[in-house]
Amino acid sequence: MHLRSAAKNLRKSLKRREWNRNKRSVAKTHGKRVLAAVATGDVAKAKGELAIAMKKIDKAAKARAIHPNAASRRKSALSRAVATLEKKGAAPARS
């Protein structure tokens, strides 16, 4: 490095990169938990995990760790999965 400011900017960017990677990872993990609950057919657990996942995804988007449109897309996909599970669970109860 030729300048002290360049060295400092490198340190800052590495810290930010690690922070953003953590935010993205947490959001992905909670999304996977929702999908796992949907796969097992547990509606109550899926709904609970969905609420947590929405919050984590929103936080990642607010911090720009992920693009806001990507956050919306992920939230929509998770919501649809849980809604589909609810419909499947509700249908046999009426019969």
PEWOGI-V733107 format. One record per residue. N is the residue number from 0. RES is the residue in one small letter. PHI is phi as a letter, one per 30 degrees, with the letter a starting at -180 (none if undefined). BURIAL is b if it has 24 or more other C-alpha atoms within 12 Angstrom, else e. Layout:
BEGIN
n->N res->RES phi->PHI burial->BURIAL
n->N res->RES phi->PHI burial->BURIAL
END
This chain:
BEGIN
n->0 res->m phi->none burial->e
n->1 res->h phi->c burial->e
n->2 res->l phi->b burial->e
n->3 res->r phi->d burial->e
n->4 res->s phi->d burial->e
n->5 res->a phi->d burial->e
n->6 res->a phi->d burial->e
n->7 res->k phi->d burial->e
n->8 res->n phi->d burial->e
n->9 res->l phi->d burial->e
n->10 res->r phi->d burial->e
n->11 res->k phi->d burial->e
n->12 res->s phi->d burial->e
n->13 res->l phi->d burial->e
n->14 res->k phi->d burial->e
n->15 res->r phi->d burial->e
n->16 res->r phi->d burial->e
n->17 res->e phi->d burial->e
n->18 res->w phi->d burial->e
n->19 res->n phi->d burial->e
n->20 res->r phi->d burial->e
n->21 res->n phi->d burial->e
n->22 res->k phi->e burial->b
n->23 res->r phi->d burial->b
n->24 res->s phi->d burial->e
n->25 res->v phi->d burial->b
n->26 res->a phi->d burial->b
n->27 res->k phi->d burial->b
n->28 res->t phi->e burial->e
n->29 res->h phi->d burial->b
n->30 res->g phi->d burial->b
n->31 res->k phi->d burial->b
n->32 res->r phi->d burial->b
n->33 res->v phi->d burial->b
n->34 res->l phi->d burial->b
n->35 res->a phi->d burial->e
n->36 res->a phi->d burial->b
n->37 res->v phi->d burial->b
n->38 res->a phi->d burial->e
n->39 res->t phi->d burial->e
n->40 res->g phi->i burial->e
n->41 res->d phi->d burial->e
n->42 res->v phi->d burial->b
n->43 res->a phi->d burial->e
n->44 res->k phi->d burial->e
n->45 res->a phi->d burial->b
n->46 res->k phi->d burial->b
n->47 res->g phi->d burial->e
n->48 res->e phi->d burial->b
n->49 res->l phi->d burial->b
n->50 res->a phi->d burial->e
n->51 res->i phi->d burial->b
n->52 res->a phi->d burial->b
n->53 res->m phi->e burial->b
n->54 res->k phi->d burial->b
n->55 res->k phi->d burial->b
n->56 res->i phi->d burial->b
n->57 res->d phi->d burial->b
n->58 res->k phi->d burial->b
n->59 res->a phi->d burial->b
n->60 res->a phi->d burial->b
n->61 res->k phi->d burial->e
n->62 res->a phi->d burial->e
n->63 res->r phi->i burial->e
n->64 res->a phi->d burial->b
n->65 res->i phi->b burial->b
n->66 res->h phi->d burial->e
n->67 res->p phi->e burial->e
n->68 res->n phi->d burial->e
n->69 res->a phi->d burial->e
n->70 res->a phi->d burial->b
n->71 res->s phi->d burial->e
n->72 res->r phi->d burial->e
n->73 res->r phi->d burial->b
n->74 res->k phi->d burial->b
n->75 res->s phi->d burial->e
n->76 res->a phi->d burial->e
n->77 res->l phi->d burial->b
n->78 res->s phi->d burial->b
n->79 res->r phi->d burial->e
n->80 res->a phi->d burial->b
n->81 res->v phi->d burial->b
n->82 res->a phi->d burial->e
n->83 res->t phi->d burial->e
n->84 res->l phi->d burial->b
n->85 res->e phi->d burial->e
n->86 res->k phi->d burial->e
n->87 res->k phi->d burial->e
n->88 res->g phi->d burial->e
n->89 res->a phi->d burial->e
n->90 res->a phi->d burial->e
n->91 res->p phi->d burial->e
n->92 res->a phi->d burial->e
n->93 res->r phi->d burial->e
n->94 res->s phi->d burial->e
END
